[in-house]
Amino acid sequence: MRESAPSITANALPVDELCAALIRFDTTNHGDGVSAGEREIAEYIAGLLQSSGYEPQIVGPSPERASVVARIPGEDPTLPALLIHAHTDVVPVEADQWSVPPFEGIIRDGYVWGRGAADMKDMAAMTIATVQDWAARGIRPRRDIVLAFVADEEDRGDHGAGWLARQRPELFTGVAAAIGESGGSPSLVTDAQGRERRLYAIATAERATMHMRISSTGRSGHGSRPNSDSAVRRLLDATQRIAQHRWPIHLSTTVRAYLERSSAALGFPAELDTEQGVLSTIDRLGPAGTVARFTVRASTTPTMLSAGGKVNVIPGRAEALLDVRCPPGYEQQLEEEIDRLLGDDATREFVSLAHSVESSPDSDWFRAMEAAIVAHDPEAIVVPFCMGGGTDAKAFTPLGISCYGFAPLGLDSEGREVHGVHGVDERVAVESLIAGQRVLATFLESV
Ligand SMILES: [Zn+2]
């Protein structure tokens, strides 16, 4: 990081107003390839970056499904680059249930209100504000920083991060690590002495998302003449076995580190050698244990069933869809066990498969994020965690990038918290945004 002659100074907005400005683009992703506003917001962001002297590109599979990518050249081209990614799309709203219009970007009562305020136009705003500030102060990062503001995260990413990683991998040449959605924000927890502590969890892992179709076949015929070779019965038997299966505990490196480090910092014992020990360790952590509960094992949840078209006809085929989530490092065992449970009753195929993500919770990257948080909150407890679901990190991981969920927010002095992600009255505290941007800038200026 070096200061040189200041370049163009943009008429930069404060981070809260920038977040509000981004919210005013209705970028609703309706799923199944239908979305709005991604082009308009991409042009707006590209314009901001351009007026700070950067060279953004608008890219995507079609003019509407637009993402913005910019590379900020670092002082030392031999250092591996860092990617910062944030999605620009948002989930739909049920506007009649909101107490404010969801796309007006209202700043009131210490909050920025609106769809995307916390998922994740906040991070997009903090990132833009930071690089605008660099431009104004003539600061150049030590290593290349690649910015990606991407479409389509709220569906499957096929028109956003997935497309970029598959079709434009050269944009990420030399990128060794990435920061993006989820992680780096404080939650209040209670330690063994009953004192309130602040726990900041950075995502270093994500379970795999494996959506699976299982199919059974049998003899079709008249409903009045049952036969023993029934597709419906076979499917129900196989689905039942999978739904009732109790998956064994499988602690990934991240989840083990989460349980060990949180327990140590809060003064609780960690017993991780047996299932009962793991469950007790989670229980002792109280609310801090919740984040680990769904990531210590796989889950296989039947969500859709289909068979038959008429009540008096025995169908020859029956299908179920399963939402399967798998801890890092357990994928092969999981597939083998599912095959055993299906037996001869059904076959399986993946409808979609996004592999798990795991980056080292002991890397220099992680330590730099931890140091940035501690620099602004000396009493912070910083731990790695595994996400139960997924983010665009799944798309960038196959490029050999170590992905971290780090979109830091700070504390609000009056206890305002993020509210309404994917729900009603989504909002983020102005103070949290301002403090979060400081943490982000400290991290970026340290690596
Ligand atoms: Zn999101």
Boltz pocket constraint, residues with backbone or C-beta under 6 A from the ligand:
constraints:
  - pocket:
      binder: B
      contacts: [[A, 87], [A, 89], [A, 119], [A, 120], [A, 153], [A, 181]]
      max_distance: 6.0
